[in-house]
Amino acid sequence: MFIVARRKGQRILIGDDIEVIVTELSRSTVKLGISAPRPFFIMRGELKDSVEEANRDALNAQMETPELQSAATPESGTSPLVSVRTFLKPTVKTVTQTSPAAETADSLLSQR
């Protein structure tokens, strides 16, 4: 793990394509702007964890309930598991643009 101290307006480069900019500092939070190419899906870690937990719960429910096993077979093409984008789409709110590196979450999801 790379740990570095940065001040507001300073940036960190990851490779040639990814840039992280410190946009705002307060006592308890740091706001970052992340600029990355489209193939990179950027999300908060706690959202990824909640999607994984929902998938585990759905899988466990499927294994415990025989009628769900027949409904969610590979042949039927359906599954109780949710993708990250499906899980996030209804709850995404527009992010206030604080720097050129910031984009709205809606536009990021719709572009991918």
Buried (B, 14 or more C-beta within 10 A) or exposed (E): EEEEEBEEEEBBEEEEEBBBBBBEEEEEEEBBBBBBEEEEEEBEEEBBEBBEEBBEEBBEEBEEEEEBEEEBEEEEEEBBBEEBBEBBEEEBEEBEEEBEBBBBBEEBBEEE
